[in-house]
Amino acid sequence: MSDLNGELIEIPDQHRTSLLLIKVCLFTVFLFGVLMRIFIPIETFRHLANVLMMIAVLGRLFMYVRALNPSLFLPKQNNSSPLSLIDKKEAIVSSYDQGTRTPLERIILDK
């Protein structure tokens, strides 16, 4: 049991370390692109600098989006009035049947 606890503790540290390393690399790529854009007057290198900067920006944006949780975007429960006359319960739609098949798998198997 203690072996499992040790492994569970090590995984987040490795994950954070790799994310920090990726962030540093993306920042270095962006900085290198900016320096190329400023100090090298050749048009081809300016295009290369633009590509390097865009790779760094899009990589960082991807990391930001990947870290978002869907729970942040769910609507909040608004029970401000105790005299609510409208029941706003959503219908529960099950996407899997008893055989754990998705709707697409059911259509394919019905043919």
N, C-alpha and C positions, 0 to 999 in steps of 0.2 A: 504494500500500500504506500509506503514511503517513497518507493521508486516512481510511482505514478504522480505523486505530489511534486516531486522534483522535476519531472518532465513537464507538468502543467505550468510550473513557474518559469521554466526556461523558454517556452514558446513565445510568450508576449515580449520578452526581452529581445529575442532574435528578430521578431517582427518589427519592433520599434527601431532597432539598430539598422535593419535593412531599409526601412522607410527614411530614416535620417540620412543614410548614405545616398539614397536616390535623390532626396531633396538637395543635398550638397552638390551632387553631380549635375542636377538640372540647373542649379544656380551658377555653377562654373561654366556650363555650356552657354547660358544666357550672357554671362559676363564676357566670355570669349567672343560671342557674336557681336556684342556692343563694341568691344575693343577693335574687332576687325572692321566693323562699319565705320568707326571714327578714323582709324589710322591707316587703312589701306585704301587708296583712291581708285583701285581697279574695279570696274563695274561687275565683273564676274565674282569677285570676292564680296562685293556688297550683297549680291543675291545669295551667296553662301551664308553670309552673316544673317540675313533676314531669315533664311531657313533654320539656322541654329537657334535664333531667338524664338521663332515660332514653335520649334520642337520643345524648347524649355517651357514656354508658356502653356502649351497644350498638355504637356506631361504633368505639369503642376495642377492644371485644371482637372485633368483626369484623376489625379490623386485626391483632390478635394471632393469631387463628385462621388468617388468610390467610398469615401469616408462618411457620406451622408446616410442617415437612417430613415427608412420610410415612416417611422413613427413621428418624425418631426412634421410631416405634412398631413397627417390625419386630422380631420376636423375635431375640435375640442367639444366636449359635452357642454351644452348650454342649457342648464337647468335653473335659469334665473327666476322663473315664475313658477310657483307651486300650483297655479291654476291652469296648467297646460291642458288644452282641449284637444290638441292634435297629437296623436301617437306617431312619433317619427322613427319607428323601428324599421330597419331595413330587412328585406326578405333575405333569408339565408339560402344561397345557391350552392349546392354541393357540386364541385367539379369532378369528383370521382364517384363511381358507383361501388357496388359491393365487391366487385372484382378488382378494385383500384385501377380502373381504366379511365383515361381522360375522355372528354367528348369526341376528340378527333379519333382516338383509338376505337371508340364505339361505332363511329360512322364507317371507318375502314373495315371493321369486322362484320358489320351488317351487310356489306355488299357482297 
